[in-house]
Amino acid sequence: MAPHDPERTYTELLFASSRKYAAWDPEVEVRVGDYGYITRGARAPWLKFWARDRRQGVFLKEGNIYDNGRAKKFDVPPPKTYEHEGSTGVSWVVSQNAAETDFSADVSAQTPALANCGIKSSFKFHSGQGAVLSMNGDSITTIDPPGALRPLLDDSTLPEGTVIVSEVHATSSYARYLGTPEVRQVSIGLNVAPPAVADVVKADVSAQWLRSTTIGNFKSKVNPDNKRTYYPLFRLVALEGDAVSNGLRAGIDNEMEIPLPDAVPPWLKSGSDKAGEEQRSWNLVRYFSSRRR
């Protein structure tokens, strides 16, 4: 894990527990069918001229299969959206070193407003840095069946290393937190104040995410019109070459029901996986550059 790189640290911690990518900037729209690549962070010197302004360890979109006709060409079905029952409910995604704990009196005394939050939770971190993501009333848009992208990822016109968004969480309200190694516990809650004027149709309701500590990296947003315009979590998939060539797909009656492998952050790959990383990066540079001409 690269030191002093909170974005990559946050992504890594929540990927380990959810197998999904946690967005550092959830305001950036992510759609099912987006495709591109993941920046590795550590760059070869000869790539710096091209990638000097690129952010480290994040998904960079190059297009969408539903916009450019690839989905139609390869018979990829349109995505389906699923919601919490009644469009309510809170999703918590936490790092593996986090354990939910009781909301303590000390926290209430330190941050009284947290005690009044209708939505709140506390987590203890056993070791190292901890990460927490909360989404209020999120929906999940996904491609079904899970293997419907296989023909597309076998397309030889896409360079090796291309990844595709197969699932997206969208929400109108989120909070994300990345602690420091010294933070052992954090409480996060959503405080919803009643309308300033009672019995008024469409009166404004004030909502705010709160936390029990000022230490760490915290960001939250609440969309007052309740539209799901934030995208804090999404799944990236890729069909690795080994899975195609070693016969793993042989003998499967309906491979469309078999989920594609999750795209692993490049810096977490084994040494053998990293051996061809520079060549794949160069292939991506040539491919995407040629598309822009």
C-alpha positions in Angstrom: 0.0 0.0 0.0 1.4 3.3 -1.0 2.1 5.6 1.9 0.3 9.0 2.1 -2.2 8.0 -0.6 -5.6 8.1 1.1 -7.6 7.5 -2.1 -5.8 4.3 -2.9 -5.9 3.2 0.8 -9.6 3.7 1.0 -10.2 1.8 -2.2 -8.0 -1.1 -1.1 -9.6 -1.4 2.4 -13.2 -1.6 1.1 -12.3 -3.7 -1.9 -10.9 -6.3 0.5 -14.2 -6.5 2.3 -16.7 -6.0 -0.5 -14.9 -6.9 -3.8 -16.2 -3.6 -5.1 -14.5 -0.3 -5.8 -15.3 2.5 -3.4 -15.3 5.9 -5.1 -13.3 8.6 -3.5 -15.4 11.2 -5.4 -18.9 9.8 -5.4 -20.2 12.8 -7.3 -18.6 11.6 -10.4 -21.2 9.6 -12.4 -20.5 5.9 -12.9 -22.9 3.9 -15.1 -23.3 0.2 -15.7 -21.5 -0.5 -19.0 -18.7 2.0 -18.5 -15.4 0.6 -19.5 -11.8 1.7 -19.2 -8.8 0.8 -17.1 -7.4 1.2 -13.6 -4.4 3.4 -13.0 -1.8 1.5 -11.1 -0.2 4.5 -9.3 3.4 3.4 -9.7 4.3 4.3 -13.2 7.2 3.4 -15.5 9.4 6.4 -16.3 8.6 6.2 -19.9 4.8 6.5 -19.2 5.1 9.7 -17.1 4.8 11.9 -20.2 1.3 10.4 -20.8 0.1 9.8 -17.2 1.7 12.7 -15.2 -1.8 14.2 -14.6 -3.5 10.9 -14.0 -4.8 10.1 -10.5 -3.4 7.0 -8.9 -5.2 3.7 -8.4 -8.6 4.7 -9.8 -10.9 3.7 -12.6 -10.7 5.9 -15.7 -13.6 5.7 -18.0 -13.1 5.5 -21.8 -16.6 4.8 -23.0 -19.9 2.9 -22.4 -21.0 -0.2 -24.2 -24.6 0.9 -24.3 -23.6 4.2 -25.9 -21.3 2.9 -28.6 -23.3 -0.2 -29.8 -21.1 -2.9 -28.2 -23.9 -4.1 -26.0 -26.2 -4.5 -29.0 -23.5 -6.2 -31.0 -22.7 -8.8 -28.3 -26.3 -9.2 -27.1 -25.7 -7.8 -23.6 -29.0 -7.2 -21.9 -30.0 -3.8 -20.5 -29.2 -3.4 -16.8 -31.8 -3.9 -14.1 -32.2 -1.7 -11.0 -33.1 -3.0 -7.5 -34.0 -0.9 -4.6 -34.3 -1.4 -0.8 -37.8 -2.3 0.2 -39.8 0.9 0.1 -36.8 2.7 -1.2 -35.5 3.0 2.4 -32.7 1.4 4.3 -29.1 2.1 5.0 -26.1 0.1 3.7 -22.9 0.1 5.6 -19.6 -1.1 4.0 -16.6 -1.3 6.3 -13.0 -2.5 6.2 -12.2 -6.0 7.4 -10.7 -4.7 10.6 -13.9 -3.0 11.7 -16.4 -4.5 14.2 -19.8 -2.9 15.0 -20.1 -1.9 18.6 -22.7 -0.3 20.9 -23.2 3.4 20.7 -21.4 4.6 23.9 -22.4 7.3 26.4 -18.9 8.8 25.8 -19.8 9.4 22.1 -23.1 10.9 23.0 -21.4 13.3 25.5 -18.8 14.2 23.0 -21.2 14.7 20.1 -24.7 15.1 21.5 -26.3 15.5 18.1 -25.2 11.9 17.2 -27.5 10.5 20.0 -30.5 12.0 18.2 -29.7 10.6 14.8 -32.2 8.1 13.5 -29.5 6.5 11.4 -26.2 5.8 13.2 -23.6 3.2 13.9 -20.3 2.8 15.7 -17.3 0.7 14.7 -14.1 -0.3 16.4 -11.0 -0.9 14.4 -8.8 -3.7 15.6 -5.6 -2.6 13.9 -4.3 -0.2 11.3 -6.5 2.2 9.4 -10.2 1.7 9.1 -12.7 2.7 6.5 -16.5 3.2 6.5 -19.0 3.9 3.8 -22.7 4.6 4.5 -25.4 4.9 1.8 -28.9 5.9 2.7 -31.6 4.4 0.5 -29.2 3.2 -2.2 -30.3 1.3 -5.3 -28.2 -1.3 -7.1 -28.1 -1.4 -10.9 -26.6 -4.6 -12.4 -26.3 -6.7 -15.5 -28.2 -9.9 -15.3 -27.4 -12.7 -15.9 -24.0 -12.2 -14.4 -22.0 -13.8 -17.2 -23.7 -11.8 -20.0 -20.5 -9.7 -20.5 -18.4 -12.7 -21.3 -18.7 -12.4 -25.1 -17.9 -8.7 -24.9 -14.7 -9.2 -22.8 -13.6 -11.9 -25.3 -13.6 -9.2 -28.0 -10.1 -8.9 -29.5 -10.6 -5.2 -30.3 -10.5 -4.4 -26.6 -6.9 -4.3 -25.2 -6.0 -6.6 -22.4 -6.5 -4.9 -19.1 -9.8 -3.3 -20.0 -12.4 -3.5 -17.2 -16.1 -3.0 -17.3 -18.6 -1.7 -14.7 -21.1 -4.4 -14.1 -22.9 -3.1 -11.0 -23.4 0.4 -9.5 -24.8 1.6 -6.1 -26.5 5.0 -6.5 -27.7 7.0 -3.6 -29.1 10.4 -2.6 -27.0 10.5 0.6 -23.7 9.1 1.6 -20.8 9.4 4.1 -17.3 8.0 3.7 -14.6 7.9 6.3 -11.0 6.9 6.3 -9.3 6.9 9.7 -5.7 7.1 10.7 -3.8 4.3 12.4 -4.4 6.1 15.7 -8.2 6.1 15.4 -9.6 3.1 17.2 -13.3 3.9 17.0 -15.7 6.0 15.0 -19.4 6.7 15.1 -21.3 8.1 12.1 -24.9 9.2 12.0 -27.4 11.0 9.8 -29.3 13.8 11.5 -32.5 14.8 9.9 -34.1 17.9 11.3 -37.9 18.5 10.9 -39.2 21.2 8.5 -38.9 24.7 9.9 -42.5 25.3 9.1 -45.0 22.6 10.1 -47.8 21.3 7.8 -46.3 23.0 4.8 -46.2 20.9 1.6 -42.6 20.2 0.4 -41.1 22.1 3.3 -37.3 21.8 3.3 -35.9 19.1 5.5 -32.4 19.6 6.7 -30.2 16.5 6.8 -26.5 16.2 7.8 -24.0 13.4 8.4 -22.1 13.6 11.7 -19.1 11.8 13.0 -17.6 11.4 16.5 -14.1 12.4 15.6 -12.4 15.1 13.5 -9.4 12.9 12.9 -9.3 11.2 9.5 -10.6 11.9 6.1 -14.4 12.4 6.0 -16.7 13.5 3.2 -20.5 13.4 3.0 -23.3 14.7 0.8 -27.1 14.9 1.0 -29.2 15.6 -2.1 -32.1 17.6 -0.8 -34.4 16.5 -3.7 -33.7 12.8 -2.9 -32.4 12.0 -6.4 -29.8 9.3 -6.5 -27.0 11.4 -8.0 -24.0 9.9 -6.0 -22.2 6.7 -6.9 -20.1 5.6 -3.9 -19.6 2.0 -4.8 -19.4 -0.1 -8.0 -18.1 -3.4 -9.3 -15.5 -3.8 -12.0 -15.1 -7.1 -13.8 -12.5 -8.4 -16.3 -12.0 -11.7 -18.1 -8.4 -12.5 -17.5 -6.5 -14.4 -20.3 -5.8 -17.4 -18.1 -9.5 -18.0 -17.5 -10.0 -18.3 -21.2 -7.0 -20.4 -22.2 -6.8 -22.9 -19.4 -10.1 -24.7 -20.0 -11.9 -23.4 -17.0 -14.9 -22.5 -19.2 -15.1 -25.9 -20.8 -18.0 -28.1 -19.7 -20.1 -25.3 -18.3 -23.7 -25.8 -19.3 -24.7 -22.2 -19.0 -21.7 -19.9 -18.6 -24.0 -16.9 -18.6 -24.9 -17.8 -15.1 -21.3 -17.8 -13.9 -20.2 -14.4 -12.6 -17.1 -12.8 -14.2 -14.0 -12.4 -12.0 -13.7 -9.1 -10.1 -11.1 -6.7 -11.4 -8.4 -6.7 -8.8 -6.6 -3.4 -8.1 -3.3 -3.6 -10.0 -1.1 -2.9 -7.0 -2.6 -6.0 -5.3 -1.6 -8.4 -8.0 1.1 -11.0 -7.6 4.6 -10.6 -9.1 3.7 -12.8 -12.1 0.6 -10.7 -12.8 2.7 -7.5 -12.6 5.3 -8.8 -15.1 3.3 -7.8 -18.1 1.7 -4.6 -16.6 4.0 -2.2 -18.4 3.3 -3.8 -21.8 -0.4 -3.8 -21.2 -0.2 -0.1 -20.2 1.6 0.6 -23.4 -1.1 -1.3 -25.4 -3.7 0.8 -23.7 -2.0 4.0 -24.5 -1.7 3.1 -28.2 -5.3 1.8 -28.3 -7.0 4.8 -26.6 -4.8 7.3 -28.3 -5.7 5.9 -31.7 -9.4 6.1 -30.9 -9.1 9.9 -30.2 -7.6 10.7 -33.6 
